[in-house]
Amino acid sequence: MANISSKRRIKNALLITVGLFLLLSIRIGYIQFIQGEELQSLAYVQQTLDRTINPKRGTIYDSNGKVLAMSASVETVTINPTNIPKDSKEKVAKALSDIFELDFETVLKKVNKKTSIETIVKKVEKEKADILRQWINDNNITSGINIDEDTKRYYPNVSLASHIIGFTGSDNQGLDGIEARYNDVLSGVQGKIARTSDASGTVIGSGNEEYIPAVDGDSIVLSIDSNIQSIVTKYLEEACIDNKCTDGGCVIIMDPDTGDILSMCTYPEYDLNNPFQINIDELKTNWDSIEQSDKNTYLQQMWRNKAITDTYEPGSTFKLITTSAALEENLVTDIDKAGQFVCTGGIDIAGTYIKCWRYYRPHGSESLRDALMNSCNPIFIGLGQKIGVSKYYEYLRKFGLVYKTGIDLPGEAGSIFLAEDKVGPVELATLSFGQRFEITPIELITAVSSIANGGMYIKPRVVTAVIDSETGERTEIEPVVKDKVISEETASKVRDMMKSVVALGTGKNARVEGYSIGGKTGTSEDGVNTNKYVTSFMGLSPAEDPELVILVVLYNPTGEGGHQGGGVAAPVAGQILSEVLPYMEIKKTEIEEPEKIETPNIVGMTVKDAKKLLKEMEIELKMKDEIEEINEAEIVITEQIPSQGIVIEKNSYILCTIN
């Protein structure tokens, strides 16, 4: 019986031993074949003390070689906690927290961790790191503290061209603007410092570090001219403040022959060196009390480049597109044919009466040039109806207005048009004079650049060249020329009429003495029933062969100057061009001395007879008091300013009082 019991115990022991051996074999197999790769990776991480070396981001230059963004050498401090002796941990934590003004308890926790590497502080100036070096030397600390080279992004011009350049995060990753769009070009390749230790953290072998250098990022050259950008920034800021533009403004200047953006400015700008600092004084005072979600919204608004991200109704500046289409389709052949059009104060379209802006005193008989100079809505509505929906949308596509331009900046918005099959007579009417649809400023200036350069659509761009960081070789980026939009003849006629708009029409305030400037003003509602307006001016110079195109857009001007494009936006364009044109060494045109004439006596004449006489003398008659409807054949003039015999310029006017 005892013998049987003994055999059973031996058998059970053997079974247990075999079972344990099988379980152990299974576990070893699982570790070896299932977890092997993962554990090997973890062991490598634990035993290899790698520290990354950040490359220098490439420099961003303006078109003249001026630095707009650069990376400077700074340093990053890390520790290997397992390599710091226990009796030195508190002393090391105290020194690190004192030198870099950090919380002692937080640093001490990092020093006491059992990890291979911990970051103490990033991107500190060399002077600070040198204080730590001296402390390490004085206290005979031989291992556990690392001071490695790093880079930090600087923007020497602070806020200039902020919405174009953009900024980087703490990891040198581009977050907005050119910094984000060209991050792969600018960022370079990380290097590293590597050495191997055992499981306890003791360095294996001689302790020599393997140094793999970083590859710096390539540099890029922008089409932006910082001198022109500075001029634009100055006058845009003044305009937004003086006219109380509650929603800011933007200006674009473009070379129509290459698509190069010479300047693109959105107001208000922000500090590129402190991109998370809000730029609105009212928000700065209570910033700490604002919810984080609201902070994010405000910052996103601050970073928005209105020139490419915000759509708006272009208003009468869009009449340039209608004009171009009408001429190209031979609906008008003689732009100066008197009496070809008549403004009666409004026009009925499918039962909807649409007024001219000067409905109370209609423009009357007009040529196409007159209609553009007067910005007369009914004439362009009529042209739109003759062009027709299908053909009009064909021109929208030709001018690139239904597509994004593809400019090399992030965040470009697309235009908002009704689907072609949804457009009726009224929708076509409002389209023809620039309302009830939305486009971006960059889309409009690119379209008008096609008129400026003789009819070719050229893609807008901001980057013109890339410079290799290792070889210094410069690679030019060629302009992208697309399709022919209109003929040279049509483009020339439109430019000539734009010149008249500035010389004699609604764009007079954009004139610059000695220079040939063409343009078109625009005023539109910012949304339906918002009581907000967008005022704008589209210009080019020299009008005969333009070297630049300019677009000024001001959002919701609420100042005493009103909200009309001719009175608010055109003067801003004039101020900018008065400095930019001489800077670009654009030649002045020969100034013709205006023809002068003596004023006749019109007191006692009827308004009808006086208008006839003055028209022959190329003088305009204006009423001192606006009256909606008068019988010009019966109303007599009782007073005139200036009086008879005064020498005035042709194309000026006499102000009269009637009975």
C-alpha positions in Angstrom: 0.0 0.0 0.0 2.9 2.3 0.9 4.6 1.2 -2.3 1.5 2.2 -4.4 1.3 5.6 -2.6 5.0 6.3 -3.3 4.6 5.5 -7.0 1.6 7.8 -7.2 3.5 10.6 -5.6 6.4 10.1 -8.1 4.0 10.0 -11.0 2.2 13.2 -9.8 5.5 15.0 -9.3 6.6 13.9 -12.8 3.4 15.2 -14.3 3.7 18.5 -12.5 7.3 18.8 -13.6 6.4 18.1 -17.2 3.4 20.5 -17.0 5.6 23.3 -15.6 8.2 22.6 -18.3 5.5 22.8 -21.0 4.2 26.1 -19.6 7.7 27.5 -19.3 8.3 26.4 -22.9 5.1 28.1 -24.1 6.0 31.3 -22.2 9.5 31.3 -23.6 8.1 30.7 -27.1 5.6 33.5 -26.7 8.2 35.9 -25.5 10.6 34.9 -28.2 8.3 34.7 -31.2 5.3 37.0 -30.2 6.8 39.7 -28.0 10.4 39.4 -29.2 10.5 42.3 -31.6 8.7 44.6 -29.1 10.9 43.7 -26.2 14.0 44.1 -28.3 12.9 47.6 -29.2 12.2 48.4 -25.6 15.6 47.1 -24.5 17.2 49.2 -27.2 15.4 52.3 -26.0 16.5 51.6 -22.4 20.1 50.8 -23.3 20.6 53.4 -26.0 20.7 57.0 -24.8 19.7 58.8 -28.0 19.3 62.6 -28.1 18.0 64.3 -31.1 19.7 67.3 -32.8 17.2 69.7 -34.4 18.3 71.1 -37.8 18.2 74.8 -38.6 15.1 75.7 -40.6 15.8 77.3 -43.9 15.8 81.1 -44.0 12.9 82.9 -45.7 14.1 85.9 -47.8 12.1 88.6 -49.5 12.7 89.4 -53.2 15.6 91.6 -52.4 17.4 89.1 -50.2 16.3 90.6 -47.0 15.8 88.1 -44.1 12.1 87.7 -43.1 12.5 84.5 -41.0 15.7 82.8 -39.7 16.8 80.2 -37.2 19.4 81.0 -34.6 21.4 78.5 -32.4 20.1 77.9 -28.9 20.5 74.9 -26.6 18.3 72.2 -25.0 19.1 70.6 -21.6 18.2 66.9 -21.0 19.1 64.5 -18.2 19.7 60.7 -17.9 18.2 60.1 -14.5 19.7 56.6 -14.0 23.2 58.1 -14.5 22.8 60.7 -11.8 24.1 59.3 -8.4 21.4 59.1 -5.7 23.3 61.4 -3.3 23.5 64.1 -6.1 19.9 64.0 -7.3 18.5 66.7 -5.1 21.5 69.0 -5.7 21.1 68.6 -9.5 17.4 69.3 -9.3 18.1 72.4 -7.2 20.7 73.7 -9.7 18.5 73.1 -12.7 15.4 74.8 -11.2 17.4 77.8 -10.0 19.3 78.4 -13.3 16.3 78.0 -15.6 13.7 79.4 -13.1 11.7 76.1 -13.0 9.6 74.6 -10.3 11.9 72.5 -8.0 9.4 69.7 -7.2 8.7 69.2 -10.9 12.4 69.0 -11.8 13.1 66.7 -8.8 10.4 64.2 -10.0 12.2 64.1 -13.4 15.6 63.5 -11.8 14.2 60.6 -9.7 12.5 58.8 -12.6 13.9 55.5 -13.9 13.7 56.5 -17.5 16.6 56.8 -19.9 16.2 60.5 -20.8 14.1 63.5 -19.6 13.9 67.0 -21.1 14.5 69.8 -18.6 14.3 72.9 -20.8 14.2 73.6 -24.6 15.6 76.4 -26.7 17.5 78.4 -24.0 20.1 81.0 -24.9 23.7 80.0 -24.8 24.4 82.4 -21.9 22.0 80.4 -19.7 23.4 77.1 -20.8 27.0 78.4 -20.0 25.9 79.0 -16.4 25.0 75.3 -16.2 28.2 74.2 -17.8 30.1 76.1 -15.1 28.1 74.6 -12.3 28.7 71.1 -13.7 32.4 71.8 -13.8 32.5 73.3 -10.3 30.5 70.3 -8.8 32.4 67.6 -10.7 29.3 66.2 -12.3 30.6 63.7 -14.9 27.4 62.2 -16.3 23.7 62.5 -16.4 23.3 66.1 -17.7 23.3 66.8 -21.4 23.5 70.2 -23.2 22.8 69.9 -26.9 22.7 72.3 -29.7 19.2 73.3 -30.9 17.6 76.1 -33.0 14.9 78.7 -32.4 12.9 80.6 -35.1 13.2 84.4 -35.1 11.3 87.0 -37.2 13.4 90.2 -37.4 10.6 92.4 -38.8 8.2 91.3 -36.0 4.8 91.6 -37.6 5.7 92.6 -41.2 3.9 90.2 -43.7 2.8 88.1 -40.7 -0.2 86.6 -42.6 2.1 85.4 -45.4 5.1 84.2 -43.4 3.2 82.4 -40.7 5.0 80.8 -37.7 6.3 77.6 -36.1 5.6 75.7 -33.0 8.0 74.8 -30.2 9.1 71.7 -32.2 10.0 73.9 -35.2 7.0 72.5 -37.1 5.4 75.1 -39.4 1.9 76.0 -38.2 0.7 78.7 -40.6 1.6 80.6 -43.8 4.7 79.9 -45.8 6.1 78.2 -42.7 3.4 75.5 -42.9 3.0 75.4 -46.7 6.7 74.8 -47.3 7.5 73.0 -44.0 9.0 70.0 -45.8 11.4 72.2 -47.7 12.3 74.4 -44.7 12.5 71.8 -41.9 15.5 69.7 -42.8 16.4 66.3 -41.3 17.1 65.7 -37.6 20.5 64.4 -36.4 21.2 62.6 -33.1 23.8 61.8 -30.4 23.8 58.1 -29.4 25.6 56.0 -26.8 24.9 52.6 -25.4 24.4 51.6 -21.7 23.5 48.4 -19.8 20.2 47.8 -17.9 21.5 49.8 -14.9 22.3 52.8 -17.1 26.1 52.3 -17.0 27.7 53.3 -20.3 29.1 50.3 -22.2 32.6 50.5 -23.8 34.6 53.7 -23.9 31.6 55.9 -23.6 32.3 57.7 -26.9 29.1 59.2 -28.4 28.1 58.6 -32.0 27.3 62.0 -33.5 25.0 62.1 -36.6 24.8 65.7 -37.7 21.5 67.3 -38.7 20.8 68.4 -42.2 19.6 72.0 -42.3 16.5 72.9 -44.2 16.6 74.6 -47.6 15.9 78.4 -47.8 13.2 80.0 -49.9 12.9 83.3 -51.7 9.5 85.1 -51.7 8.1 87.4 -54.4 7.2 89.8 -51.5 9.2 93.1 -51.5 9.5 94.1 -47.9 9.8 97.8 -48.9 6.5 97.7 -50.8 5.0 95.6 -47.9 6.0 98.3 -45.4 4.4 101.0 -47.5 1.2 99.0 -47.9 1.1 98.2 -44.1 1.5 101.9 -43.2 -1.4 103.1 -45.3 -3.7 100.2 -44.7 -3.4 100.6 -40.9 -4.1 104.3 -41.2 -7.1 103.7 -43.4 -8.6 101.1 -41.1 -8.1 103.3 -38.1 -9.3 106.6 -39.7 -12.4 104.9 -41.3 -13.1 102.8 -38.3 -13.1 99.6 -40.3 -14.5 97.2 -37.6 -13.5 94.1 -39.5 -10.1 95.2 -40.8 -8.9 95.3 -44.4 -6.5 93.8 -46.9 -4.4 95.0 -49.8 -2.8 92.9 -52.6 -0.2 94.2 -55.1 0.6 91.8 -58.0 2.9 91.7 -61.0 0.4 90.8 -63.8 3.1 89.4 -66.1 4.5 86.8 -63.6 1.8 86.3 -61.0 4.3 87.4 -58.3 2.6 88.8 -55.2 4.7 91.9 -54.4 2.7 92.7 -51.3 -0.2 91.1 -49.4 -1.2 92.7 -46.2 -4.1 92.0 -43.8 -4.9 94.4 -41.0 -4.5 94.0 -38.1 -1.2 92.1 -38.2 0.3 90.1 -35.3 3.7 89.5 -33.7 5.3 86.5 -35.3 7.7 86.1 -32.4 4.7 85.8 -30.0 2.0 84.4 -32.3 -0.2 83.2 -29.4 -0.4 86.8 -27.9 -3.7 88.4 -29.0 -3.4 91.6 -31.0 -6.6 93.3 -29.8 -6.2 95.6 -26.9 -9.7 95.0 -25.5 -9.0 91.3 -25.3 -5.6 91.6 -23.8 -6.9 93.1 -20.6 -9.1 90.1 -19.7 -7.3 87.4 -21.7 -6.7 85.2 -18.7 -10.4 85.0 -17.8 -11.5 84.0 -21.3 -12.5 80.3 -21.9 -9.9 78.3 -23.9 -12.3 77.5 -26.7 -13.0 81.3 -27.1 -9.3 82.0 -27.0 -8.7 79.5 -29.8 -11.4 81.2 -31.9 -9.9 84.7 -31.4 -6.4 83.4 -32.3 -7.7 81.7 -35.4 -9.4 85.0 -36.5 -6.1 86.9 -35.8 -4.2 84.5 -38.0 -6.6 84.6 -40.9 -5.2 86.0 -44.1 -8.3 87.8 -45.4 -6.8 88.2 -48.9 -7.2 84.4 -49.5 -9.4 83.0 -46.8 -12.4 85.4 -46.7 -15.0 85.8 -49.5 -16.9 89.0 -50.1 -19.2 90.6 -52.7 -16.9 92.5 -55.0 -19.5 95.1 -56.1 -18.8 97.3 -59.0 -15.2 96.3 -59.4 -16.7 93.2 -61.0 -18.1 95.3 -63.9 -14.6 94.9 -65.4 -15.5 91.3 -66.0 -18.8 92.1 -67.6 -17.2 94.8 -69.7 -14.5 92.3 -70.9 -17.1 89.7 -71.8 -19.3 92.2 -73.7 -16.4 93.5 -75.7 -15.0 90.0 -76.4 -18.4 88.9 -77.7 -18.7 92.1 -79.9 -21.8 93.2 -78.1 -20.0 96.6 -78.0 -17.5 97.6 -80.6 -17.1 101.4 -80.1 -16.6 102.1 -76.4 -17.1 105.9 -77.1 -20.3 105.7 -79.1 -22.5 108.5 -77.7 -26.0 107.5 -76.9 -25.4 103.7 -77.2 -26.9 103.3 -73.7 -29.4 105.2 -71.7 -29.8 105.3 -67.9 -33.3 106.1 -66.8 -32.7 105.5 -63.1 -33.4 101.8 -63.1 -34.3 98.8 -65.1 -37.1 96.2 -64.8 -35.9 92.6 -64.9 -38.6 89.9 -64.8 -40.8 92.1 -62.6 -38.1 93.2 -60.3 -37.1 96.9 -60.6 -33.4 97.4 -59.9 -32.3 101.0 -59.3 -29.1 102.7 -60.4 -27.2 104.1 -57.5 -28.0 107.6 -58.9 -31.7 106.8 -59.5 -32.7 110.2 -58.3 -30.8 111.9 -61.1 -30.3 109.4 -63.9 -27.1 109.4 -66.0 -29.2 109.6 -69.2 -27.4 109.0 -72.5 -24.1 107.1 -72.1 -21.3 105.4 -74.0 -19.7 102.3 -72.5 -16.8 104.4 -71.3 -19.4 106.7 -69.6 -21.2 103.8 -68.0 -18.0 102.4 -66.5 -16.9 105.9 -65.3 -20.3 106.5 -63.8 -20.5 102.9 -62.5 -24.0 102.8 -63.9 -25.8 99.5 -62.8 -28.6 99.4 -65.4 -26.2 99.5 -68.4 -24.2 96.5 -67.0 -27.4 94.6 -66.2 -28.4 95.1 -69.9 -25.0 93.8 -71.0 -25.4 90.8 -68.7 -28.8 89.9 -70.2 -27.3 90.1 -73.7 -24.3 87.9 -72.8 -26.6 85.3 -71.3 -26.1 82.8 -68.4 -24.3 80.1 -70.3 -21.8 82.5 -72.0 -21.4 84.5 -68.8 -20.4 81.4 -66.8 -18.0 80.5 -69.5 -16.2 83.7 -68.9 -16.3 83.2 -65.1 -14.5 79.9 -65.7 -12.0 81.6 -68.1 -11.2 84.2 -65.6 -10.7 81.5 -62.9 -13.4 82.9 -60.7 -15.2 79.6 -60.0 -12.0 77.9 -58.9 -9.4 78.4 -56.3 -6.3 80.1 -57.7 -4.0 77.5 -56.2 -1.7 80.2 -54.7 1.1 78.6 -52.6 -0.4 79.6 -49.2 -2.5 77.5 -46.9 -6.2 78.1 -46.3 -7.4 79.5 -49.6 -11.2 79.6 -49.8 -13.3 79.0 -52.9 -15.8 81.4 -54.5 -19.6 81.0 -53.9 -21.7 81.2 -57.0 -25.2 79.9 -57.8 -25.2 76.7 -59.8 -25.5 77.7 -63.5 -28.8 76.0 -63.9 -30.2 77.9 -60.9 -29.5 81.4 -62.4 -32.5 83.3 -63.7 -32.8 86.8 -65.1 -32.7 88.6 -61.7 -29.7 86.5 -60.6 -27.9 87.2 -63.8 -28.6 90.9 -63.4 -27.1 91.1 -59.9 -24.2 89.0 -61.0 -23.4 91.5 -63.8 -22.8 94.3 -61.4 -21.0 92.3 -58.7 -23.6 91.3 -56.1 -25.2 88.2 -54.6 -22.2 86.0 -55.0 -18.8 85.9 -53.2 -15.2 85.6 -54.3 -11.9 86.1 -52.5 -9.6 89.1 -53.1 -6.9 86.9 -54.6 -9.4 85.5 -57.2 -10.4 89.0 -58.3 -7.0 90.5 -58.6 -5.8 87.4 -60.5 -8.7 87.8 -62.9 -8.0 91.5 -63.4 -4.3 90.7 -63.9 -5.5 88.9 -67.1 -6.8 92.2 -68.3 -3.6 94.0 -67.3 -1.2 91.6 -69.1 -3.1 91.4 -72.4 -5.4 88.5 -71.7 -3.4 85.6 -70.2 -4.4 83.9 -66.9 -1.3 83.5 -64.8 -1.4 81.7 -61.5 -0.5 83.8 -58.5 2.5 82.8 -56.4 4.5 83.8 -53.4 7.7 81.6 -53.6 10.0 82.2 -56.5 13.1 80.2 -55.7 14.6 77.5 -53.4 18.2 77.6 -52.1 19.9 74.3 -51.2 21.3 74.4 -47.7 24.3 72.2 -48.5 25.3 73.4 -52.0 23.9 76.9 -52.0 22.4 76.2 -55.4 19.4 78.3 -56.3 16.5 76.7 -58.2 14.1 79.2 -59.8 10.4 78.4 -59.9 8.9 79.4 -63.2 5.6 81.3 -63.4 2.6 79.2 -64.4 0.9 80.6 -67.4 -2.5 79.1 -68.2 -5.1 79.9 -70.8 -5.9 82.9 -73.0 -8.9 84.7 -71.4 -9.6 87.6 -73.7 -7.9 89.2 -76.7 -5.2 91.9 -76.4 -7.6 94.3 -78.2 -10.3 93.7 -75.6 -7.8 94.0 -72.7 -6.4 97.3 -74.1 -9.9 98.8 -74.4 -10.8 97.9 -70.8 -7.6 99.4 -69.5 -8.2 102.6 -71.4 -11.7 102.9 -69.9 -10.2 102.1 -66.4 -7.9 105.1 -67.0 -10.9 107.3 -67.6 -12.5 106.0 -64.4 -9.5 107.4 -62.4 -9.1 110.5 -64.5 -12.7 111.6 -64.6 -15.0 109.1 -62.9 -15.6 107.5 -59.5 -11.9 106.7 -59.0 -10.6 110.2 -59.0 -9.2 109.9 -55.5 -6.7 107.3 -56.7 -5.0 109.7 -59.0 -1.2 110.2 -58.6 0.3 113.2 -60.4 2.5 112.2 -63.3 1.4 108.6 -63.5 -1.1 106.8 -65.7 -3.5 104.9 -63.4 -6.6 102.9 -64.3 -9.1 101.6 -61.8 -12.6 100.7 -60.7 -14.3 101.4 -57.4 -16.7 99.0 -55.6 -19.2 99.1 -52.8 -21.2 96.1 -51.6 -23.2 94.9 -48.7 -21.4 92.5 -46.3 -24.3 90.0 -46.2 -28.0 90.6 -46.5 -29.6 93.1 -44.1 -26.4 93.3 -42.0 -26.1 97.1 -42.4 -22.4 96.4 -43.0 -20.5 97.3 -46.2 -17.3 96.3 -48.0 -15.6 99.1 -50.0 -12.9 98.5 -52.5 -10.7 99.8 -55.3 -9.1 97.8 -58.1 -6.3 99.6 -59.9 -3.4 99.1 -62.3 -0.4 101.2 -63.5 0.8 102.3 -66.0 -2.6 101.9 -67.6 -1.1 101.4 -71.1 1.2 98.6 -70.1 0.7 97.7 -66.4 3.6 96.7 -64.2 1.4 96.2 -61.1 -2.2 95.6 -60.2 -3.5 96.7 -56.8 -6.7 95.7 -54.8 -7.7 97.6 -51.7 -10.6 96.0 -49.6 -11.9 97.6 -46.4 -14.4 95.8 -44.3 -17.3 97.7 -42.7 -15.9 101.3 -42.6 -18.1 103.2 -40.1 -16.2 106.5 -40.0 -17.4 109.9 -41.1 -16.0 109.3 -44.7 -18.9 106.9 -45.4 -18.5 103.5 -47.1 -18.3 104.3 -50.9 -15.4 102.9 -52.8 -14.5 106.2 -54.5 -14.4 108.1 -51.2 -12.8 105.5 -48.9 -10.8 102.9 -50.7 -9.6 104.9 -53.8 -7.7 107.4 -51.6 -5.8 104.5 -49.9 -4.8 103.1 -53.3 -3.6 106.6 -54.3 -1.5 107.0 -51.2 0.1 103.6 -51.7 0.8 104.1 -55.4 2.3 107.6 -54.7 5.2 105.8 -52.9 5.3 102.4 -54.7 5.4 103.7 -58.3 8.5 105.9 -57.7 10.1 103.1 -55.7 9.6 100.6 -58.6 11.1 103.3 -60.9 8.1 103.3 -63.1 8.4 106.2 -65.4 6.1 109.1 -65.2 3.9 109.9 -68.2 4.0 113.3 -69.9 1.6 115.6 -68.1 -0.8 117.4 -70.4 -1.8 120.8 -69.3 -5.6 120.7 -68.9 -7.4 122.9 -71.4 -9.1 125.9 -69.8 -12.1 127.9 -70.6 -14.1 131.0 -69.4 -17.4 130.2 -67.7 -20.4 131.5 -69.6 -23.4 133.3 -68.1 -26.2 130.7 -67.5 -28.3 132.7 -65.0 -31.8 133.1 -66.5 -31.4 130.1 -68.8 -33.5 127.0 -68.4 -31.7 123.9 -67.1 -32.2 122.2 -70.4 -30.6 125.1 -72.4 -27.8 125.5 -69.9 -26.9 121.7 -70.0 -26.8 121.9 -73.8 -24.5 124.9 -73.8 -22.2 123.5 -71.2 -22.0 120.1 -72.8 -20.6 121.7 -76.0 -18.0 123.4 -73.8 -17.2 120.1 -72.0 -18.4 121.4 -68.6 -20.9 119.6 -66.3 -23.9 121.3 -64.7 -24.6 120.4 -61.1 -27.5 121.4 -58.9 -26.8 122.9 -55.5 -29.9 121.0 -54.1 -30.6 117.5 -55.4 -34.2 117.3 -56.7 -35.6 113.9 -57.8 -37.8 115.1 -60.7 -37.8 118.5 -62.5 -39.0 119.8 -65.8 -35.7 121.0 -67.2 -37.3 122.9 -70.0 -39.2 125.1 -67.6 -36.9 125.4 -64.5 -34.8 128.6 -64.6 -31.3 129.0 -63.1 -31.1 131.8 -60.6 -27.5 131.7 -59.5 -24.2 130.1 -60.6 -20.8 129.3 -59.0 -18.3 130.2 -60.4 -19.8 133.3 -61.9 -19.4 134.4 -65.6 -15.9 135.0 -66.8 -14.0 132.8 -64.4 -11.3 130.6 -66.0 -11.8 126.9 -65.2 -10.6 123.6 -66.5 -12.6 121.6 -69.1 -14.4 118.6 -67.6 -15.0 120.5 -64.4 -18.4 121.8 -63.4 -20.6 124.8 -62.6 -22.8 124.6 -59.5 -26.2 126.3 -60.0 -29.3 127.2 -57.9 -32.7 127.0 -59.5 -36.1 128.7 -58.8 
